[in-house]
């Protein structure tokens, strides 16, 4: 196979200074706090897994926190959301508590799905689920966008609040799935308000993206074939992501057209907790961790006079303590009664 040269990404422009001023201190510190909660949740959960307290699969979102934090901040929790099995962050951002999520990881009855879903299957009122099947969430999000259009007139007549759009997060490895292309085709044909966000963290399990997907940049090359607009974002930069998602949100509310987004990022862990990541050199991993989205956001806020190093440490410690208490809650919660095993199973 001919080796491809690294693509030259043209990121969506975002001038940080005006955004910092516009969004303000309170809002931005809240986003930093959310990212710190996600990071601490992943670190402590990973530790509990390695101690044998959590079973099944576990996929960490460390390194990618800025993407979904910015998306939810820009578009609001009232949209329909669907994501991959790397779903801890989005559940937290959409209102699930650390207690219920850690209890779910521990397989306890107090868990988000009563201990039955585990790490890959979190839900909230607006989160349609984390999906363990690669690309499984893409048709679901497309269907949610169809529902938004279908119910729009009824909602307007009855004065009910309807979601403006559906948001679908997927990994770069899912781009090769047929369901991805079928969904984009239908979304474009039917003018469905759906944002498809490819979180390109450079690796589909252990396969480099340029060995699995024949075009790069992906959104830029794929979107025109489905008559869709595309965006390419810097996934390590909260402001770049926020500015783009804000524009996309406004755009879709106006034209109800689907949009394809590629976010360039890199995870700080292996594909899952059992993946040692030997396909990456230590130098490569160290280089990407220098672009830690939490530190980048903190530096911007520090420069603006919104926070000091010591205040950042206090904020981090508070989120760590919150997760530690949630771990205690999970450990002390009861396990499900085996008698209830077949409850809520609807197959004949």
PyMOL commands that set and color helices and strands:
alter all, ss='L'
color gray80, all
select helices_A, chain A and resi 16-23+25-50+65-75+88-93+98-105+118-120+136-158+172-176+178-189+209-211+218-226+238-255+282-289+293-303+309-332+338-340
alter helices_A, ss='H'
color red, helices_A
select strands_A, chain A and resi 80-84+127-131+166-171+194-200+203-204+207-208+229-234+259-264
alter strands_A, ss='S'
color yellow, strands_A
deselect
rebuild
show_as cartoon
